[in-house]
Amino acid sequence: MAALDTFPELPQPGEISICERNGRICSLPINEVDASSSCNQLLSYPEINIGRELFHHAAVHLREDHRTLMVPVDETLIKRITRTFFEEGAVEALKEAANSGSHQYNPIVGSLSRYLLTLIGVGNRVKFFFKPHLKERGVDCVGKYTQTKDWAKSAIRCIRWHPNCFKVAIAASDDSIRVYSDEPTIVPVLKSGLQKSVTSLAWRPYTAGELAVGCQNGTLVWNVDPNSLITRPLSQAVQLRHGNHFPVTSVEWSPNGCLLATASINDSNVLIWDVDQNRQVPLRRVGPPCALLSWSPTGSRLCSTTVSNVFRVWQTDKWTPDRWTVNHGTIQSVVWSKSGSHLLFVTTEDCFLYNLGFVEDEVFTSTFTPKSALPIADLSKIPIGQTEVGGHPQALAWCPQNQYLAITFKETPSIAIFNTVVNRSQLSITPSCFITGIGIESASCISFQENLGRRSSDKMKTVLTIGWSSGRIQYFPFV
């Protein structure tokens, strides 16, 4: 089993990792780094640095100014209850009616409200006993099931490359999405009132600019005009929403671009959308809500995880699932091999990388653990010099050629890179290197470029795109 203690040393303090050449990490002093330092092909890549202050500075001052204009007014009990109901919902309206001031004004209304709140509390305790995951609400709950480290605080929420051309979408903490290409003068910005708390992005294969966005209000599908210079109007985004299927935490297009799968932590069903017809079919299952989706590159399987220890692998020809469970926690991140014969995943409660193998529609078995996933790497936290690496994994990214596997961690800032070799029924994994940022930067999210296009050559095998906690985007080539 591979482990982190066999990795080479980290770069020296004051140096930054710039590329991997022939199995060796290359580092330079920070003040000597530029785009040409690692690979000439990176000269055409856009320079991106998304700072949090850019998005929040104006909003903070607006909120502060807004507070100074608030003038207290006297309202009748009925007005207070009505306003609270429309602004915050029925439960908050009952709390307003049950408070001491309201009770003195109208004892009958106050007593009835307290009685109803007691009944609601009993009902919630019963519901939470059978469905404990429903206790978690709000932005923090959404962030728990995303692939981005410290999602709620991160300046960069998501990175996704187009599978067929040089185009990358980056979601920021102000709920905007910027689309970068090899034309640096044109950077479309996608933003609308419906697009809040973006969790995931997915480009539709074989289209120039159709982008699905998972967010608090469901799923938005944008058609990005390559000639657009600034924000697209709201009419350009189509909202896909069904029942209580929101917030959406994962969106994934099928490899042929015909179907869109979406998952919500408020719905136990995965929805399969025909976006062109605006129709959906639920993959109905009783149990905990879904959290994460991953379509195999062959299109023959769809992995759906839940907020519990259950996950399923669907056979897409008949839409029948194989049900699996993990011993502890939930699935944190999953990736497929390009042949669809191996599914790698990590969980929230342990520090191992697991492999689930598929051969001729049957799960690859072992004499010791029949029909089970096998641990192939120990990611436990270890000290290297004065720095700690590893720990509980945050996200996985596997390059399209299945030669390099990148792993980010929840408690430590570095990225671990493994070399991988995939055969039809076998997978080997060996340590390669660690990637570190500048100063106290931590890796927020990662994504391999899916199509190098004309940049593909013997000199550059693949490129890992890293979103650091500072808002800086780094391209890390493997040469």
matplotlib code that plots the C-alpha trace (Angstrom):
import matplotlib.pyplot as plt

x = [0.0, 1.3, 1.8, 2.9, 6.0, 7.7, 7.2, 10.2, 10.9, 8.8, 10.2, 12.4, 10.8, 10.5, 10.2, 7.2, 6.5, 6.2, 6.1, 6.9, 9.6, 10.4, 9.1, 10.9, 9.4, 10.8, 10.8, 12.0, 12.2, 8.9, 10.4, 11.9, 8.6, 6.8, 4.7, 7.7, 9.6, 7.9, 6.7, 6.6, 3.1, 1.8, 2.5, -1.0, -2.8, -4.8, -3.4, -6.1, -6.2, -9.5, -9.3, -12.1, -11.9, -12.9, -16.3, -17.1, -15.7, -18.7, -21.2, -20.0, -20.2, -23.6, -24.9, -23.3, -24.8, -28.2, -28.1, -27.6, -30.7, -33.0, -35.3, -37.3, -41.1, -44.0, -46.0, -49.1, -48.9, -50.8, -48.4, -45.3, -46.6, -47.6, -44.3, -42.3, -44.4, -43.6, -40.0, -38.9, -41.6, -44.3, -42.1, -40.5, -43.9, -45.1, -42.0, -42.8, -46.4, -45.2, -42.7, -43.4, -44.4, -47.0, -48.3, -49.0, -50.8, -52.9, -52.6, -54.7, -52.5, -49.4, -50.5, -51.7, -48.4, -46.4, -48.5, -48.0, -44.2, -44.1, -45.9, -43.5, -40.5, -41.8, -42.4, -38.9, -37.3, -39.0, -38.1, -34.4, -34.3, -35.0, -33.3, -30.4, -29.0, -32.0, -30.6, -28.1, -29.4, -28.0, -24.7, -22.6, -24.5, -24.1, -20.3, -19.9, -20.8, -18.8, -15.4, -13.9, -12.0, -13.6, -16.3, -18.1, -15.0, -13.1, -12.7, -12.9, -15.9, -15.3, -13.1, -14.2, -12.5, -14.4, -14.0, -13.5, -11.7, -9.6, -12.1, -12.3, -15.2, -14.4, -17.1, -16.3, -17.6, -19.7, -21.8, -20.4, -18.8, -16.0, -15.2, -11.6, -10.2, -7.1, -8.5, -7.5, -9.5, -12.8, -13.9, -17.7, -19.1, -22.2, -24.4, -28.0, -30.3, -31.1, -27.4, -26.6, -24.2, -22.7, -21.5, -20.7, -20.1, -20.3, -19.7, -21.9, -19.8, -19.7, -21.2, -19.3, -20.5, -23.4, -22.7, -24.7, -24.5, -25.6, -26.6, -29.0, -32.0, -31.6, -29.8, -29.1, -28.0, -26.1, -25.4, -22.2, -21.7, -18.0, -18.4, -19.9, -17.7, -19.6, -22.4, -25.0, -28.6, -30.9, -32.9, -29.8, -29.9, -32.6, -33.6, -34.2, -36.1, -38.4, -40.2, -37.8, -34.7, -32.7, -30.0, -28.2, -24.8, -23.7, -24.3, -22.8, -23.4, -23.3, -20.2, -22.3, -23.9, -27.5, -28.4, -27.8, -27.7, -28.3, -28.2, -29.6, -29.0, -32.8, -33.9, -33.2, -33.8, -31.2, -32.8, -31.9, -32.7, -33.3, -32.4, -33.4, -37.0, -36.9, -38.0, -36.7, -37.0, -36.2, -34.1, -36.3, -34.8, -35.9, -33.3, -31.0, -30.6, -28.0, -24.8, -22.3, -22.5, -19.8, -20.4, -17.9, -16.1, -17.7, -21.2, -22.1, -22.2, -23.2, -22.0, -24.3, -23.3, -25.6, -25.3, -25.0, -22.7, -24.7, -23.6, -24.9, -23.4, -26.1, -25.9, -27.2, -28.4, -31.3, -30.9, -30.5, -28.2, -25.7, -26.0, -22.8, -21.9, -18.8, -17.9, -17.7, -18.8, -19.8, -18.2, -16.1, -14.9, -14.9, -13.2, -13.4, -10.7, -11.1, -12.2, -14.7, -13.1, -11.9, -13.7, -11.5, -13.0, -12.2, -14.5, -15.0, -14.0, -10.7, -7.5, -7.4, -7.8, -10.1, -10.4, -13.6, -12.9, -15.4, -14.8, -17.5, -20.3, -19.0, -17.2, -13.6, -13.3, -10.7, -10.3, -10.2, -12.8, -15.3, -17.2, -15.6, -13.5, -9.8, -7.6, -4.7, -3.1, -2.7, -3.1, -2.7, -1.2, 2.6, 5.3, 7.8, 10.4, 8.4, 5.3, 2.5, 1.0, -1.9, -4.8, -8.5, -8.8, -10.9, -11.0, -9.6, -8.7, -7.4, -5.9, -7.6, -4.7, -4.9, -1.2, -1.5, -3.9, -4.1, -5.5, -6.2, -6.7, -8.9, -6.4, -3.1, -2.3, -0.3, -1.5, -0.3, 0.4, 0.5, 1.6, -0.9, -0.9, -4.3, -4.8, -8.2, -8.4, -5.4, -4.3, -0.9, -0.2, 3.1, 4.1, 5.3, 5.5, 3.8, 2.7, 2.9, 1.6, 3.0, 3.3, 0.2, -1.8, -3.9, -5.3, -9.0, -10.0, -8.3, -9.1, -7.1, -7.4, -9.5, -8.3, -4.9, -5.7, -2.9, -0.8, -0.6, 2.9, 5.7, 6.7, 3.5, 1.5, -1.3, -1.9, -3.4, -5.3, -5.1, -7.3, -5.4, -7.0, -5.6, -7.7, -4.7, -5.0, -1.9, -1.3, 1.0, 2.2, 3.5, 6.3]
y = [0.0, 3.5, 6.0, 9.6, 8.8, 7.6, 10.9, 13.2, 16.3, 19.4, 22.5, 24.7, 27.7, 30.7, 28.4, 27.4, 24.2, 25.0, 21.7, 18.0, 16.8, 13.2, 12.3, 15.1, 18.2, 21.5, 24.5, 28.1, 31.1, 33.0, 36.1, 34.2, 32.5, 33.5, 31.7, 30.5, 29.1, 25.8, 25.3, 27.6, 26.3, 28.0, 31.5, 31.4, 30.5, 33.3, 34.9, 34.7, 36.0, 36.3, 38.2, 38.0, 41.8, 42.4, 40.8, 41.6, 45.2, 46.9, 44.5, 45.0, 48.8, 48.6, 46.5, 48.8, 51.9, 50.0, 49.4, 53.1, 54.0, 51.6, 53.5, 51.6, 51.9, 50.7, 47.9, 46.2, 42.5, 41.5, 43.5, 42.1, 38.5, 39.1, 40.7, 37.9, 35.3, 36.7, 37.5, 34.5, 31.8, 30.3, 29.0, 32.4, 34.0, 31.7, 32.6, 36.2, 35.6, 33.5, 36.0, 37.7, 41.0, 39.4, 37.3, 40.4, 42.0, 39.0, 36.0, 33.7, 34.2, 33.8, 30.6, 29.1, 29.9, 28.3, 25.2, 24.9, 25.5, 22.7, 20.3, 21.4, 20.7, 17.2, 16.5, 17.7, 15.5, 12.5, 13.4, 14.0, 10.7, 8.8, 11.3, 12.9, 14.5, 16.9, 18.7, 20.5, 23.5, 26.5, 27.4, 25.3, 22.2, 22.8, 23.4, 20.1, 18.2, 20.2, 19.4, 22.8, 23.2, 25.8, 26.3, 29.0, 31.1, 30.3, 33.0, 30.3, 28.0, 25.7, 25.2, 23.2, 22.8, 22.2, 18.6, 19.6, 23.0, 25.5, 27.0, 27.1, 28.3, 29.6, 30.2, 32.9, 33.6, 36.5, 34.0, 35.1, 32.7, 33.9, 32.0, 32.2, 31.0, 31.5, 34.9, 37.1, 40.1, 38.3, 37.1, 36.6, 37.0, 35.0, 36.3, 36.4, 36.8, 33.1, 32.1, 31.9, 29.7, 27.9, 24.4, 22.7, 23.4, 21.1, 22.0, 20.2, 18.0, 18.9, 22.3, 25.6, 27.1, 25.4, 25.4, 23.8, 25.4, 23.8, 26.3, 27.1, 27.7, 24.5, 24.2, 27.0, 26.3, 29.1, 29.4, 31.4, 33.5, 33.6, 37.2, 38.4, 40.8, 41.4, 39.9, 37.9, 39.0, 36.8, 35.6, 33.7, 31.3, 28.5, 27.4, 23.7, 23.2, 20.3, 20.0, 20.1, 19.3, 22.2, 23.3, 21.3, 20.1, 18.2, 18.5, 16.1, 15.8, 12.4, 11.9, 12.2, 15.4, 14.1, 13.9, 16.0, 14.4, 16.5, 15.8, 17.7, 17.2, 17.8, 15.0, 11.2, 11.0, 11.7, 13.7, 12.9, 15.8, 16.1, 19.8, 20.4, 19.3, 20.6, 17.2, 15.1, 11.6, 10.8, 7.8, 7.0, 5.5, 5.5, 6.7, 9.6, 12.5, 12.4, 14.6, 13.9, 12.5, 11.2, 9.7, 7.2, 8.4, 5.5, 6.6, 3.1, 3.9, 6.7, 6.9, 8.7, 9.2, 10.2, 12.1, 8.8, 5.8, 4.5, 5.1, 3.5, 2.7, 2.8, 0.8, 3.3, 0.9, -0.3, 2.2, -0.4, 0.3, -1.6, -0.5, -0.1, 1.1, 2.4, 1.5, 5.0, 8.4, 9.4, 9.5, 12.7, 12.5, 10.0, 9.7, 7.2, 5.8, 6.6, 3.0, 3.0, -0.1, 1.6, 3.9, 5.6, 7.3, 8.7, 9.1, 11.7, 9.6, 7.8, 8.6, 5.9, 5.9, 3.1, 1.4, -0.4, -2.3, -3.3, -6.0, -7.1, -5.6, -7.5, -6.0, -7.1, -9.4, -10.4, -13.7, -11.8, -9.1, -10.4, -7.6, -4.9, -1.8, -2.2, 0.4, 1.2, 4.3, 5.5, 9.2, 9.7, 13.0, 12.9, 15.6, 16.4, 18.7, 21.4, 21.0, 18.5, 16.8, 14.5, 13.8, 13.6, 14.0, 16.8, 16.1, 13.8, 14.7, 12.2, 13.3, 12.1, 9.8, 8.2, 8.9, 11.3, 11.5, 14.7, 14.8, 17.8, 17.6, 19.3, 20.0, 20.5, 22.9, 20.8, 18.6, 15.0, 13.7, 10.0, 8.2, 5.7, 2.9, 1.4, -1.9, -3.5, -5.2, -3.9, -0.5, 0.4, 3.6, 5.1, 8.4, 11.2, 14.7, 17.3, 20.7, 23.7, 27.2, 30.6, 31.3, 30.1, 29.4, 26.3, 24.4, 25.2, 23.2, 21.4, 20.4, 18.7, 20.2, 17.7, 18.6, 20.1, 20.5, 21.9, 22.2, 18.5, 17.4, 15.2, 18.1, 18.6, 15.5, 17.2, 20.3, 20.5, 23.8, 24.8, 27.3, 28.6, 30.1, 33.5, 33.5, 32.8, 30.3, 28.2, 25.9, 23.0, 21.1, 17.6, 17.5]
z = [0.0, -0.9, 1.9, 2.3, 4.3, 1.0, -0.8, -1.5, 0.6, 0.3, -1.5, 0.7, 2.5, 0.1, -2.9, -4.9, -6.9, -10.6, -12.5, -12.5, -14.9, -15.4, -12.0, -10.2, -8.6, -9.8, -7.5, -7.8, -5.4, -5.5, -6.9, -9.9, -11.0, -14.2, -16.8, -18.9, -15.9, -16.1, -19.7, -22.7, -23.6, -20.4, -21.9, -23.6, -20.4, -18.8, -15.6, -13.0, -9.4, -7.8, -4.5, -1.9, -1.2, -4.8, -4.2, -0.6, 0.0, -1.6, -0.1, 3.4, 3.2, 1.6, 4.5, 7.1, 5.4, 5.2, 9.0, 9.7, 7.9, 9.8, 12.1, 14.8, 14.5, 16.6, 15.0, 16.2, 17.0, 13.9, 11.7, 13.4, 13.0, 9.3, 8.4, 10.1, 8.3, 4.9, 5.6, 7.7, 7.5, 9.7, 12.5, 13.1, 13.0, 15.8, 17.8, 17.4, 18.6, 21.5, 23.0, 26.3, 24.8, 22.5, 25.4, 27.5, 24.5, 23.6, 26.1, 23.9, 20.8, 22.9, 24.6, 21.3, 19.6, 22.4, 22.2, 18.4, 18.8, 21.3, 18.9, 16.1, 18.4, 19.2, 15.6, 14.7, 17.3, 15.9, 12.4, 13.3, 15.2, 12.0, 9.6, 11.5, 8.4, 8.3, 11.4, 9.2, 7.3, 5.5, 3.8, 6.2, 5.3, 1.6, 2.0, 3.8, 0.7, -1.9, -3.2, -2.2, 1.0, 3.3, 0.7, 2.6, 3.1, -0.1, -2.7, -5.4, -5.2, -8.2, -11.3, -14.3, -17.7, -20.9, -22.2, -25.8, -26.0, -24.2, -21.9, -18.1, -15.8, -12.3, -9.7, -7.1, -3.7, -5.0, -7.0, -10.3, -12.8, -15.1, -18.3, -19.5, -22.8, -24.9, -25.9, -22.9, -24.0, -23.7, -20.2, -20.0, -16.5, -15.7, -12.8, -12.0, -8.9, -9.0, -9.0, -5.2, -3.4, -6.4, -5.6, -8.9, -12.6, -15.7, -19.3, -21.8, -24.1, -27.9, -27.4, -27.5, -24.3, -22.5, -18.8, -16.0, -12.6, -9.3, -6.7, -3.9, -6.2, -8.2, -11.5, -14.0, -17.6, -19.4, -23.1, -23.1, -26.2, -27.0, -28.3, -25.0, -23.1, -19.9, -17.7, -19.5, -19.0, -16.9, -19.9, -21.0, -18.0, -17.9, -14.5, -13.9, -10.7, -9.6, -6.2, -3.3, -5.5, -4.2, -3.2, -5.9, -4.8, -7.9, -11.7, -14.3, -18.0, -19.6, -21.8, -25.0, -23.7, -24.0, -20.3, -17.3, -13.8, -10.7, -7.0, -4.0, -0.3, 0.1, -2.2, -2.1, -5.9, -8.6, -11.4, -15.0, -17.3, -21.0, -21.0, -24.6, -23.8, -20.2, -18.9, -16.1, -14.8, -11.1, -10.2, -7.2, -4.1, -0.4, 2.0, 2.7, 0.2, -2.5, -2.4, -5.2, -8.7, -11.1, -14.6, -15.9, -19.0, -21.0, -19.9, -18.8, -15.1, -12.8, -9.2, -6.7, -3.1, -0.2, 3.0, 4.8, 4.4, 1.3, -2.3, -5.5, -8.9, -11.6, -14.8, -17.3, -19.9, -17.7, -14.8, -12.2, -9.2, -7.1, -3.5, -1.5, 2.0, 3.7, 7.3, 8.7, 7.5, 4.0, 0.6, 0.3, -3.3, -6.2, -9.6, -12.5, -14.7, -18.4, -19.1, -16.3, -14.8, -11.6, -9.2, -6.6, -3.6, -0.1, 2.9, 5.6, 8.6, 7.6, 5.7, 3.1, -0.7, -1.9, -5.2, -6.5, -9.7, -12.4, -15.0, -17.4, -15.2, -12.2, -9.3, -9.1, -6.1, -3.7, -1.8, 1.5, 0.9, -1.7, -3.5, -1.5, -2.1, -1.4, 0.3, -1.9, -0.2, 3.4, 3.5, 7.3, 8.4, 8.9, 9.6, 7.0, 8.5, 10.2, 8.0, 8.3, 5.2, 4.5, 6.8, 5.9, 2.2, 0.7, -3.1, -5.8, -9.4, -11.9, -15.2, -18.4, -19.2, -15.7, -15.2, -12.3, -9.3, -7.2, -3.7, -1.5, 2.3, 4.9, 7.6, 5.6, 2.7, 0.3, -2.6, -2.9, -6.4, -7.1, -10.3, -11.5, -14.1, -15.0, -16.7, -17.4, -14.0, -12.1, -10.8, -9.4, -7.5, -6.5, -4.7, -6.9, -5.2, -3.1, -4.5, -2.2, -2.5, -1.5, 2.2, 4.1, 0.9, 1.1, -1.9, -2.2, -5.3, -8.2, -11.7, -14.5, -18.0, -20.0, -23.5, -24.2, -27.9, -29.9, -26.7, -26.4, -27.1, -25.8, -23.6, -21.7, -20.7, -18.6, -16.6, -13.1, -12.3, -8.7, -6.9, -3.9, -0.8, -1.7, -4.9, -7.1, -9.9, -10.7, -13.7, -12.8, -15.9, -15.9, -18.5]

ax = plt.figure().add_subplot(projection="3d")
ax.plot(x, y, z, "-o")
ax.set_aspect("equal")
plt.show()
